[in-house]
């Protein structure tokens, strides 16, 4: 049986760190983490199956794979792309299977998209599907209704992943969380009683990574310390593992803020080799935390807790939320002051979003405060499906945008670094970078980040570096990389452009492009049009219908790059015809525009599949008949 497993491309977000990946980090590293779920699924397959894993975030998709089954996973933010891929491969005649966290949460949304839906933890239901499909008796739905023992989870097939393309490799020790945060879907899917793998099983997974020279590992547990006693056993085991093998893994994970109130736990994190932790802080307002049932964040002053974690040598990535019922327009200033004082550079601020099946979604539906057909899966966009209670919707979105602009100016980045480093003990080198890679990283950061900001940024950078504590200098530089990467995202996605002026820019760009390529348009080889002029996110459409020479592609590249750099507009490129001799010109054009790939949709006629090679990990690639 030949099985192709696909992880669809994620839409760009703060989590992508696109600027850092594209300009500063080692060129082989294309994204943050690999698809651990698919590697685990591959480990559950029968012996003798021919399995391939393709992660569209680091490599282009095979359009005509040699496969009997195509399995496509996806989180909520991947659902639009997951739907497209399920439709494409099903149309091509493949048996398609849908799975992943969103299919587990909402299997009813996949019944018409896939031949089979796998909903829930896979350890028992995936082998059942494999047996049934081998007999030609596969069912439309396999849903896990019981409790899965993680002792039955296999060592993931890391050998099927291109691990050198990721910043850190992922492992999982536990599932489930004991807390009751109203907005969270983890307790819906995995329950409130944390389940864990045997320690020896974690050791076998580390053995597999050590054999491939992996050093940076992210434990993807939603709360590694959900069961503190077992977490401490794990940390002692990890510390002993490192000593026994004379090997230095650098670990990161997710944990709750009550970590800060356990001195032994903090010490064990340090001894095991953890350098950072993601914590859901959500809000410095105690009433908002109580409202969402996040009581674990109210047991100690939050700023005191953050500094206790710093003092243990752990850096903090943190999540924040705007839009709780107790939030008002004053909340933006409260969030700003706390984030600045805490020094948290990687501050992932989201608008409150009601995920289907969560207690929050049920409550707001009852109150009539859900926006129909609005975004319900991605909380770092300028929109949500929640009507706020303490302020208007438009005021919330405007304040959210302004908060990011304040936080990620150069002065804000530098000030947070200084505030953090007053309390942080030296930690392992950040961002998955080895000591040998630091000189080249520093050079690229200086050229692409520091000098481009002018004398003021250089002065702020120099003033933020702890020259008297040299072991913390890599951390400070890493925070500048994080801060500038998040600033780049804000500038490209949150930039506020007056609608009339944006539309005029788009019309002007279309006219200039039409003028520059007039003779090709008159010959019927190219059509330029506006596909939407109603908003600042409107777009330009080009349709290739005949012969275009290299000069035409170069002219198009100049005008399109100017449009994409100066606006938030999108570009849609329809390729109806393309001669093989033109392919290299198209490749050069796309290379030039690759920085803006998240805003470029390319639709290709299916008859050109063998002629056109387009990297779907960069561009939004579609096929039409």
VEXDREN-2710 file (C-alpha; in Angstrom, 1 decimal):
% VEXDREN-2710
k/r/px/py/pz
1/UNK/0.0/0.0/0.0
2/UNK/1.4/3.4/-1.0
3/UNK/0.5/6.2/1.4
4/UNK/1.2/9.9/0.9
5/UNK/0.7/12.1/4.0
6/UNK/0.5/15.9/3.5
7/UNK/0.8/18.7/6.0
8/UNK/-0.9/21.7/4.2
9/UNK/0.8/25.2/4.1
10/UNK/0.0/27.4/7.1
11/UNK/-1.2/31.0/6.4
12/UNK/1.5/33.4/7.5
13/UNK/1.3/34.6/11.1
14/UNK/3.5/35.9/13.9
15/UNK/4.4/32.2/14.5
16/UNK/6.0/32.0/11.0
17/UNK/8.8/34.4/11.9
18/UNK/9.0/34.9/8.1
19/UNK/11.5/37.8/8.1
20/UNK/13.9/35.9/10.4
21/UNK/13.6/32.7/8.3
22/UNK/14.0/34.5/5.0
23/UNK/16.8/37.0/5.8
24/UNK/18.7/36.0/9.0
25/UNK/18.5/32.3/9.9
26/UNK/20.4/29.6/8.1
27/UNK/19.1/29.2/4.6
28/UNK/18.3/25.5/5.0
29/UNK/15.8/26.3/7.8
30/UNK/12.5/27.0/6.1
31/UNK/10.0/27.0/9.0
32/UNK/9.8/26.4/12.8
33/UNK/8.6/22.9/13.5
34/UNK/7.9/19.6/11.5
35/UNK/4.5/17.8/11.4
36/UNK/5.0/15.5/14.4
37/UNK/1.4/14.1/14.0
38/UNK/2.1/12.7/10.5
39/UNK/5.4/11.2/11.7
40/UNK/3.5/9.5/14.5
41/UNK/0.8/8.3/12.1
42/UNK/3.5/6.8/9.8
43/UNK/4.8/4.9/12.8
44/UNK/1.3/3.3/13.3
45/UNK/1.2/2.0/9.7
46/UNK/1.6/-1.7/9.0
47/UNK/5.1/-3.0/8.0
48/UNK/5.6/-3.0/4.3
49/UNK/3.6/0.1/3.5
50/UNK/5.4/2.6/1.3
51/UNK/5.0/5.9/3.1
52/UNK/5.9/9.5/2.1
53/UNK/5.5/12.6/4.1
54/UNK/5.3/16.0/2.4
55/UNK/5.2/19.2/4.4
56/UNK/4.0/21.9/2.1
57/UNK/5.6/24.5/4.4
58/UNK/9.1/23.4/3.4
59/UNK/8.6/21.7/0.0
60/UNK/6.3/21.7/-3.0
61/UNK/3.6/19.1/-3.4
62/UNK/3.8/16.2/-5.8
63/UNK/0.9/16.8/-8.2
64/UNK/0.7/13.3/-9.6
65/UNK/2.1/11.1/-6.8
66/UNK/2.5/7.3/-7.0
67/UNK/0.1/6.7/-4.1
68/UNK/-3.0/4.6/-3.3
69/UNK/-4.1/6.8/-0.4
70/UNK/-3.5/10.5/0.2
71/UNK/-4.0/11.6/3.9
72/UNK/-4.2/15.3/4.6
73/UNK/-4.1/16.7/8.1
74/UNK/-4.7/20.2/9.4
75/UNK/-5.3/22.5/12.3
76/UNK/-8.1/25.0/12.2
77/UNK/-5.9/27.7/10.5
78/UNK/-5.0/25.2/7.8
79/UNK/-8.7/24.2/7.0
80/UNK/-9.1/26.3/3.9
81/UNK/-5.9/24.8/2.3
82/UNK/-6.8/21.3/3.6
83/UNK/-10.2/21.6/1.8
84/UNK/-8.5/22.6/-1.5
85/UNK/-6.0/19.7/-1.3
86/UNK/-8.7/17.2/-0.5
87/UNK/-10.7/18.4/-3.5
88/UNK/-7.7/18.3/-5.8
89/UNK/-6.4/14.8/-5.0
90/UNK/-9.9/13.4/-4.9
91/UNK/-10.6/14.8/-8.4
92/UNK/-7.4/13.2/-9.6
93/UNK/-8.8/9.8/-8.5
94/UNK/-6.9/9.2/-5.2
95/UNK/-8.5/7.8/-2.1
96/UNK/-8.4/10.8/0.3
97/UNK/-8.4/10.7/4.1
98/UNK/-8.9/13.8/6.3
99/UNK/-7.4/14.0/9.8
100/UNK/-5.7/16.4/12.2
101/UNK/-6.9/18.5/15.1
102/UNK/-9.7/20.4/13.2
103/UNK/-11.1/17.1/11.7
104/UNK/-11.1/15.8/15.2
105/UNK/-12.9/18.8/16.6
106/UNK/-15.4/19.2/13.7
107/UNK/-15.6/15.9/11.7
108/UNK/-19.0/16.9/10.3
109/UNK/-17.3/19.5/8.1
110/UNK/-15.3/16.9/6.2
111/UNK/-18.0/14.3/5.3
112/UNK/-18.3/15.6/1.7
113/UNK/-14.6/16.4/1.3
114/UNK/-13.0/13.0/2.0
115/UNK/-13.7/9.3/1.5
116/UNK/-12.7/8.7/5.2
117/UNK/-12.4/11.0/8.2
118/UNK/-10.2/10.1/11.1
119/UNK/-11.3/12.0/14.2
120/UNK/-9.5/11.9/17.5
121/UNK/-6.2/10.4/18.7
122/UNK/-4.9/8.0/16.1
123/UNK/-3.2/5.3/18.1
124/UNK/-6.1/2.8/17.9
125/UNK/-8.3/4.1/15.1
126/UNK/-5.6/4.5/12.4
127/UNK/-4.5/0.9/12.6
128/UNK/-8.2/-0.1/12.3
129/UNK/-8.5/2.0/9.2
130/UNK/-5.3/0.5/7.8
131/UNK/-6.7/-3.0/8.3
132/UNK/-10.1/-2.1/6.7
133/UNK/-8.7/-0.3/3.7
134/UNK/-6.4/-3.2/2.9
135/UNK/-9.5/-5.4/2.7
136/UNK/-11.4/-2.8/0.7
137/UNK/-13.8/-2.2/3.6
138/UNK/-12.8/1.3/4.8
139/UNK/-15.6/3.2/6.7
140/UNK/-16.4/6.9/6.1
141/UNK/-15.6/7.8/9.8
142/UNK/-13.2/6.5/12.4
143/UNK/-13.8/8.3/15.7
144/UNK/-11.9/7.7/18.9
145/UNK/-14.5/7.6/21.7
146/UNK/-12.3/6.1/24.5
147/UNK/-9.1/7.0/26.3
148/UNK/-5.8/6.4/24.6
149/UNK/-2.8/5.2/26.5
150/UNK/0.3/7.0/25.3
151/UNK/2.3/3.9/26.0
152/UNK/0.8/2.7/22.8
153/UNK/2.1/5.6/20.8
154/UNK/5.1/4.6/18.5
155/UNK/8.4/6.3/18.0
156/UNK/7.6/8.8/15.3
157/UNK/9.1/8.2/11.8
158/UNK/11.6/11.0/12.0
159/UNK/13.4/9.4/9.1
160/UNK/10.6/10.5/6.8
161/UNK/11.0/14.2/7.6
162/UNK/13.6/16.6/6.3
163/UNK/14.7/17.6/9.8
164/UNK/17.4/20.0/8.6
165/UNK/14.7/22.3/7.2
166/UNK/13.3/23.1/10.7
167/UNK/14.4/25.3/13.6
168/UNK/13.5/22.7/16.2
169/UNK/12.1/19.2/16.1
170/UNK/9.0/18.3/18.1
171/UNK/8.3/15.7/20.7
172/UNK/5.3/15.0/22.8
173/UNK/5.3/13.7/26.4
174/UNK/1.7/14.4/27.5
175/UNK/-1.8/15.1/26.3
176/UNK/-4.6/16.9/28.3
177/UNK/-4.6/19.8/30.7
178/UNK/-6.1/20.1/34.2
179/UNK/-7.4/23.6/33.8
180/UNK/-10.7/24.9/32.4
181/UNK/-9.9/28.0/30.3
182/UNK/-13.2/28.8/28.6
183/UNK/-11.7/29.6/25.2
184/UNK/-9.5/26.5/24.9
185/UNK/-10.2/23.4/22.8
186/UNK/-7.5/21.2/24.3
187/UNK/-9.8/20.0/27.1
188/UNK/-12.5/19.3/24.6
189/UNK/-10.2/17.0/22.5
190/UNK/-7.8/15.5/25.1
191/UNK/-9.6/15.9/28.5
192/UNK/-8.6/17.4/31.8
193/UNK/-6.6/14.5/33.1
194/UNK/-3.1/14.6/31.6
195/UNK/-1.8/11.3/30.2
196/UNK/1.9/10.8/29.7
197/UNK/4.3/8.5/27.9
198/UNK/6.7/6.2/29.8
199/UNK/10.0/7.9/30.4
200/UNK/11.9/5.1/28.5
201/UNK/9.7/5.9/25.5
202/UNK/10.8/9.5/25.6
203/UNK/14.4/8.2/25.7
204/UNK/13.8/6.1/22.6
205/UNK/12.5/9.2/20.7
206/UNK/15.6/11.2/21.9
207/UNK/17.8/8.4/20.7
208/UNK/16.3/8.6/17.2
209/UNK/16.9/12.4/17.2
210/UNK/20.4/12.1/18.6
211/UNK/21.3/9.7/15.9
212/UNK/20.4/12.4/13.4
213/UNK/22.4/15.1/15.2
214/UNK/19.4/17.1/16.3
215/UNK/20.0/19.5/19.2
216/UNK/17.0/21.7/19.5
217/UNK/13.8/20.0/20.6
218/UNK/10.3/21.5/21.3
219/UNK/8.0/19.5/23.6
220/UNK/4.6/20.3/22.1
221/UNK/2.6/19.4/25.1
222/UNK/-0.1/22.0/25.7
223/UNK/1.0/22.1/29.3
224/UNK/4.1/20.1/30.2
225/UNK/3.5/20.6/33.9
226/UNK/-0.2/19.6/33.9
227/UNK/0.8/16.9/36.4
228/UNK/3.7/18.4/38.3
229/UNK/4.9/15.2/39.9
230/UNK/5.2/13.4/36.6
231/UNK/6.7/16.5/35.0
232/UNK/9.5/16.5/37.7
233/UNK/10.2/12.8/37.0
234/UNK/10.5/13.7/33.3
235/UNK/12.9/16.6/34.0
236/UNK/15.1/14.4/36.2
237/UNK/15.1/11.8/33.5
238/UNK/16.1/14.3/30.8
239/UNK/18.9/15.7/32.9
240/UNK/20.3/12.2/33.5
241/UNK/19.9/11.3/29.8
242/UNK/22.0/14.3/28.8
243/UNK/24.7/13.4/31.3
244/UNK/24.6/9.7/30.3
245/UNK/25.1/10.4/26.6
246/UNK/27.3/13.4/27.0
247/UNK/24.9/15.2/24.6
248/UNK/23.4/18.6/24.8
249/UNK/19.8/18.9/23.8
250/UNK/18.3/22.4/24.0
251/UNK/14.7/22.1/25.0
252/UNK/11.6/24.4/24.9
253/UNK/8.0/23.7/25.8
254/UNK/4.6/25.1/26.8
255/UNK/3.6/25.4/30.5
256/UNK/1.2/27.3/32.8
257/UNK/2.3/30.3/34.8
258/UNK/2.1/28.4/38.1
259/UNK/5.5/27.1/37.1
260/UNK/6.9/30.3/38.7
261/UNK/5.6/29.3/42.2
262/UNK/7.6/26.0/42.3
263/UNK/11.3/26.6/43.0
264/UNK/12.1/22.9/42.6
265/UNK/10.4/22.7/39.2
266/UNK/12.2/25.8/38.0
267/UNK/15.5/24.3/39.0
268/UNK/14.8/21.0/37.3
269/UNK/13.9/22.8/34.1
270/UNK/17.3/24.4/34.1
271/UNK/19.1/21.2/34.9
272/UNK/17.3/19.3/32.1
273/UNK/18.4/21.8/29.5
274/UNK/15.3/23.9/28.9
275/UNK/16.0/27.4/27.7
276/UNK/12.6/28.8/27.1
277/UNK/8.9/28.2/27.7
278/UNK/5.7/29.5/26.1
279/UNK/3.1/30.6/28.7
280/UNK/-0.5/31.7/28.1
281/UNK/-0.6/34.9/30.2
282/UNK/-3.6/36.2/28.3
283/UNK/-4.2/39.4/30.4
284/UNK/-2.7/41.4/33.3
285/UNK/-6.4/42.1/34.3
286/UNK/-7.3/39.7/37.1
287/UNK/-11.1/40.1/36.4
288/UNK/-10.6/39.0/32.8
289/UNK/-8.6/36.0/33.9
290/UNK/-11.3/35.0/36.4
291/UNK/-14.0/35.5/33.7
292/UNK/-12.3/32.9/31.4
293/UNK/-11.6/30.5/34.4
294/UNK/-7.8/31.0/34.1
295/UNK/-7.4/31.0/37.9
296/UNK/-3.9/29.6/37.7
297/UNK/-2.7/33.0/36.6
298/UNK/-4.2/34.8/39.6
299/UNK/-2.3/33.1/42.4
300/UNK/0.6/35.5/42.3
301/UNK/1.4/38.9/40.8
302/UNK/2.0/38.1/37.1
303/UNK/5.0/40.3/36.8
304/UNK/6.6/38.7/39.9
305/UNK/6.0/35.3/38.3
306/UNK/7.6/36.3/35.0
307/UNK/10.7/37.6/36.7
308/UNK/10.9/34.4/38.8
309/UNK/11.0/32.3/35.6
310/UNK/13.7/34.7/34.2
311/UNK/15.7/34.2/37.3
312/UNK/15.7/30.5/36.7
313/UNK/17.3/31.0/33.3
314/UNK/14.2/30.4/31.3
315/UNK/13.2/32.9/28.6
316/UNK/9.4/33.4/28.0
317/UNK/7.3/33.4/24.9
318/UNK/3.8/34.5/25.8
319/UNK/0.3/34.5/24.5
320/UNK/-2.1/37.4/25.2
321/UNK/-5.8/37.9/24.3
322/UNK/-7.9/41.0/23.7
323/UNK/-11.7/40.9/23.8
324/UNK/-12.7/39.4/27.1
325/UNK/-16.0/40.7/28.5
326/UNK/-14.2/42.8/31.1
327/UNK/-11.9/44.4/28.5
328/UNK/-12.5/48.0/27.5
329/UNK/-10.5/50.4/25.4
330/UNK/-8.3/50.9/28.5
331/UNK/-7.2/47.3/28.2
332/UNK/-4.8/48.1/25.3
333/UNK/-2.8/50.4/27.6
334/UNK/-2.8/47.8/30.4
335/UNK/-1.5/45.2/28.0
336/UNK/1.1/47.6/26.6
337/UNK/2.5/48.5/30.0
338/UNK/2.6/44.9/31.2
339/UNK/4.4/43.6/28.1
340/UNK/6.9/46.5/28.2
341/UNK/7.6/46.0/31.9
342/UNK/7.9/42.2/31.6
343/UNK/10.3/42.4/28.7
344/UNK/8.5/39.7/26.8
345/UNK/9.6/40.1/23.2
346/UNK/7.7/37.3/21.5
347/UNK/4.3/38.6/22.6
348/UNK/1.7/36.7/20.6
349/UNK/-1.4/38.9/21.0
350/UNK/-4.6/37.6/19.6
351/UNK/-8.2/38.7/19.4
352/UNK/-10.5/36.5/21.5
353/UNK/-11.8/33.9/19.0
354/UNK/-14.6/31.4/19.8
355/UNK/-13.4/28.0/18.5
356/UNK/-16.2/25.6/17.7
357/UNK/-17.2/23.1/20.5
358/UNK/-15.5/25.2/23.2
359/UNK/-17.4/26.4/26.3
360/UNK/-16.8/30.0/25.0
361/UNK/-18.4/29.2/21.7
362/UNK/-21.4/27.7/23.4
363/UNK/-21.9/30.7/25.8
364/UNK/-21.5/33.3/23.1
365/UNK/-23.9/31.5/20.7
366/UNK/-26.5/31.5/23.5
367/UNK/-25.9/35.2/24.1
368/UNK/-26.2/36.0/20.3
369/UNK/-22.6/37.3/20.2
370/UNK/-21.1/35.2/17.5
371/UNK/-20.5/36.7/14.0
372/UNK/-21.7/34.3/11.4
373/UNK/-19.2/33.1/8.8
374/UNK/-16.4/35.1/10.5
375/UNK/-12.9/33.9/11.3
376/UNK/-13.1/31.2/14.0
377/UNK/-9.7/29.6/13.7
378/UNK/-7.0/32.2/13.5
379/UNK/-6.7/34.8/16.4
380/UNK/-3.8/36.8/15.0
381/UNK/-5.7/38.4/12.1
382/UNK/-7.6/41.8/12.1
383/UNK/-10.9/40.2/12.7
384/UNK/-12.7/37.6/14.8
385/UNK/-16.1/35.9/15.2
386/UNK/-16.7/37.5/18.7
387/UNK/-18.7/40.6/19.4
388/UNK/-17.0/42.2/22.4
389/UNK/-19.0/43.4/25.4
390/UNK/-16.9/46.3/26.8
391/UNK/-16.2/48.1/23.5
392/UNK/-17.3/48.3/19.9
393/UNK/-16.0/45.7/17.4
394/UNK/-14.3/48.4/15.2
395/UNK/-12.7/50.0/18.3
396/UNK/-11.4/46.6/19.4
397/UNK/-9.8/45.9/16.0
398/UNK/-8.4/49.4/15.7
399/UNK/-6.9/49.2/19.2
400/UNK/-5.4/45.8/18.4
401/UNK/-3.7/47.2/15.4
402/UNK/-2.4/50.2/17.3
403/UNK/-1.1/48.1/20.1
404/UNK/1.1/46.1/17.8
405/UNK/2.5/49.3/16.1
406/UNK/3.5/50.6/19.6
407/UNK/5.1/47.4/20.8
408/UNK/7.2/46.7/17.8
409/UNK/8.8/50.0/17.0
410/UNK/12.6/50.1/17.6
411/UNK/12.3/51.8/20.9
412/UNK/9.8/49.3/22.2
413/UNK/12.0/46.3/21.1
414/UNK/15.1/47.8/22.8
415/UNK/13.3/48.7/26.0
416/UNK/11.8/45.2/26.4
417/UNK/15.3/43.7/26.0
418/UNK/16.7/45.9/28.8
419/UNK/13.8/45.1/31.1
420/UNK/14.2/41.4/30.5
421/UNK/17.9/41.2/30.9
422/UNK/17.8/42.8/34.3
423/UNK/16.3/39.5/35.6
424/UNK/17.3/36.8/33.1
425/UNK/20.1/34.3/33.8
426/UNK/22.2/33.2/30.8
427/UNK/20.3/30.7/28.7
428/UNK/21.1/28.5/25.7
429/UNK/21.5/30.2/22.4
430/UNK/18.0/31.1/21.0
431/UNK/16.2/30.3/17.8
432/UNK/17.8/26.9/17.2
433/UNK/21.2/28.4/16.3
434/UNK/24.5/26.7/17.0
435/UNK/27.5/28.6/18.2
436/UNK/29.2/27.9/14.9
437/UNK/26.4/29.6/13.0
438/UNK/26.4/32.8/15.1
439/UNK/29.0/34.8/13.1
440/UNK/27.0/34.4/9.8
441/UNK/23.7/35.1/11.7
442/UNK/25.2/38.3/13.1
443/UNK/26.4/39.4/9.7
444/UNK/23.0/38.9/8.1
445/UNK/21.2/40.6/11.0
446/UNK/23.5/43.6/10.7
447/UNK/23.0/43.9/7.0
448/UNK/19.3/43.2/6.7
449/UNK/18.0/44.4/10.1
450/UNK/20.3/46.7/12.0
451/UNK/21.7/49.0/9.3
452/UNK/18.4/49.3/7.4
453/UNK/16.9/50.9/10.4
454/UNK/19.4/53.8/10.3
455/UNK/21.4/55.5/13.0
456/UNK/18.6/55.5/15.5
457/UNK/18.1/51.8/15.4
458/UNK/21.9/51.2/15.6
459/UNK/22.0/53.5/18.7
460/UNK/19.1/51.7/20.3
461/UNK/20.7/48.3/19.6
462/UNK/24.0/49.3/21.1
463/UNK/22.2/50.6/24.2
464/UNK/20.3/47.4/24.6
465/UNK/23.2/45.0/24.5
466/UNK/24.5/43.8/28.0
467/UNK/28.2/44.3/27.2
468/UNK/29.1/43.6/30.8
469/UNK/27.3/40.2/30.7
470/UNK/28.6/38.6/27.4
471/UNK/26.8/35.3/27.9
472/UNK/23.5/37.2/27.4
473/UNK/24.6/39.0/24.2
474/UNK/23.2/36.2/21.9
475/UNK/19.9/36.4/23.8
476/UNK/19.7/40.2/23.1
477/UNK/20.5/39.7/19.5
478/UNK/18.0/36.9/19.2
479/UNK/15.3/39.3/20.7
480/UNK/16.1/41.9/18.1
481/UNK/15.6/39.2/15.4
482/UNK/12.3/38.2/17.0
483/UNK/11.2/41.8/17.4
484/UNK/12.0/42.9/13.9
485/UNK/10.4/39.7/12.5
486/UNK/7.2/40.5/14.3
487/UNK/7.5/44.2/13.2
488/UNK/7.8/43.1/9.6
489/UNK/4.6/41.0/9.9
490/UNK/2.7/44.0/11.4
491/UNK/3.9/46.3/8.7
492/UNK/2.9/44.0/5.9
493/UNK/-0.4/42.8/7.4
494/UNK/-1.6/45.4/9.8
495/UNK/-0.6/48.6/8.0
496/UNK/-3.5/51.0/8.0
497/UNK/-4.0/52.5/4.6
498/UNK/-6.7/54.9/3.7
499/UNK/-9.1/52.9/1.5
500/UNK/-9.6/55.5/-1.2
501/UNK/-5.8/56.1/-1.6
502/UNK/-5.1/52.3/-1.6
503/UNK/-7.6/51.7/-4.3
504/UNK/-6.2/54.6/-6.3
505/UNK/-2.7/53.1/-5.9
506/UNK/-4.0/49.8/-7.2
507/UNK/-5.7/51.4/-10.2
508/UNK/-2.5/53.3/-11.0
509/UNK/-0.5/50.1/-10.7
510/UNK/-2.8/48.3/-13.1
511/UNK/-2.6/51.2/-15.6
512/UNK/1.2/51.3/-15.5
513/UNK/1.4/47.6/-15.9
514/UNK/-1.1/47.6/-18.8
515/UNK/0.9/50.4/-20.5
516/UNK/4.3/48.6/-20.0
517/UNK/2.9/45.4/-21.5
518/UNK/0.4/46.9/-24.0
519/UNK/1.7/45.1/-27.1
520/UNK/1.3/41.8/-25.3
521/UNK/-2.2/42.7/-24.3
522/UNK/-3.1/43.8/-27.8
523/UNK/-1.8/40.4/-29.1
524/UNK/-4.1/38.6/-26.7
525/UNK/-1.2/37.1/-24.7
526/UNK/-1.9/38.9/-21.5
527/UNK/-4.9/40.4/-19.7
528/UNK/-4.6/42.7/-16.7
529/UNK/-7.6/43.5/-14.5
530/UNK/-8.7/44.5/-11.0
531/UNK/-10.5/41.7/-9.1
532/UNK/-11.6/43.8/-6.2
533/UNK/-11.5/47.5/-5.5
534/UNK/-13.7/47.6/-2.4
535/UNK/-11.0/47.5/0.3
536/UNK/-7.4/48.1/1.0
537/UNK/-6.8/44.4/0.5
538/UNK/-8.0/44.5/-3.1
539/UNK/-6.0/42.8/-5.8
540/UNK/-4.6/42.8/-9.2
541/UNK/-5.2/39.9/-11.6
542/UNK/-3.0/38.8/-14.6
543/UNK/-4.0/36.1/-17.0
544/UNK/-1.3/34.6/-19.3
545/UNK/-2.9/33.4/-22.5
546/UNK/0.0/33.3/-25.0
547/UNK/3.7/34.0/-25.7
548/UNK/5.5/36.4/-23.4
549/UNK/9.3/36.9/-23.8
550/UNK/11.8/37.6/-21.0
551/UNK/11.4/41.4/-21.4
552/UNK/7.7/41.1/-20.5
553/UNK/8.4/39.1/-17.4
554/UNK/11.1/41.5/-16.3
555/UNK/8.7/44.5/-16.7
556/UNK/5.9/42.7/-14.9
557/UNK/8.3/41.8/-12.1
558/UNK/9.3/45.5/-11.5
559/UNK/5.7/46.7/-11.4
560/UNK/4.4/43.9/-9.3
561/UNK/7.2/44.1/-6.8
562/UNK/6.5/47.9/-6.4
563/UNK/2.8/47.2/-5.9
564/UNK/3.3/44.5/-3.3
565/UNK/5.9/46.5/-1.4
566/UNK/3.8/49.6/-1.3
567/UNK/0.4/48.2/-0.5
568/UNK/-1.4/45.3/1.1
569/UNK/-2.9/44.3/-2.2
570/UNK/-2.9/40.7/-3.5
571/UNK/-1.9/39.4/-6.9
572/UNK/-3.6/36.6/-8.7
573/UNK/-1.7/35.0/-11.6
574/UNK/-3.8/32.8/-14.0
575/UNK/-1.6/30.7/-16.2
576/UNK/-3.8/29.4/-19.1
577/UNK/-0.9/28.8/-21.5
578/UNK/2.8/28.5/-21.1
579/UNK/5.4/27.3/-23.6
580/UNK/8.3/25.2/-22.1
581/UNK/10.7/27.8/-23.3
582/UNK/9.1/30.4/-21.1
583/UNK/9.3/28.5/-17.9
584/UNK/12.6/29.9/-16.9
585/UNK/11.3/33.5/-17.3
586/UNK/8.4/32.6/-15.1
587/UNK/10.7/31.0/-12.5
588/UNK/12.7/34.2/-12.3
589/UNK/9.6/36.3/-11.9
590/UNK/8.4/34.2/-9.1
591/UNK/11.8/34.2/-7.4
592/UNK/11.7/38.0/-7.4
593/UNK/8.3/38.0/-5.8
594/UNK/8.8/35.2/-3.4
595/UNK/9.0/37.5/-0.3
596/UNK/5.4/38.3/-0.9
597/UNK/4.3/34.7/-1.7
598/UNK/1.6/34.8/1.0
599/UNK/-0.2/37.4/-1.1
600/UNK/0.2/35.8/-4.5
601/UNK/-2.3/33.2/-5.7
602/UNK/-1.3/31.2/-8.8
603/UNK/-3.9/29.2/-10.7
604/UNK/-2.6/26.9/-13.4
605/UNK/-4.6/25.0/-16.0
606/UNK/-4.4/21.3/-15.3
607/UNK/-3.0/20.6/-18.7
608/UNK/0.1/22.5/-17.8
609/UNK/1.0/20.3/-14.8
610/UNK/4.0/18.9/-16.5
611/UNK/5.2/22.2/-17.9
612/UNK/5.0/24.5/-14.8
613/UNK/7.0/24.0/-11.6
614/UNK/5.8/26.2/-8.8
615/UNK/6.8/25.9/-5.2
616/UNK/3.5/25.6/-3.3
617/UNK/5.4/26.1/0.0
618/UNK/5.9/29.7/-1.1
619/UNK/2.8/30.6/-3.2
620/UNK/-0.9/29.8/-3.0
621/UNK/-1.1/27.3/-5.8
622/UNK/-4.4/26.2/-7.3
623/UNK/-5.3/24.1/-10.4
624/UNK/-8.4/24.7/-12.6
625/UNK/-9.8/22.6/-15.4
END
